[in-house]
């Protein structure tokens, strides 16, 4: 699925909940621990192209 938008928030019990919306309008609910969100963010940053310093 190609993600068109996403919205997340932190819950009182420490989880991150939200949804991701695909280009076709399909919505996927997400509930994850903060350490999983951290790992996901780190992996996405590693997979992207390196930014130029110039």
Protein Blocks (a to p, Z undefined) as FASTA:
>chain_A
ZZfbdcddddfkopacdddddfkopacdddddfklmmmmmmmmmmmpccddfZZ
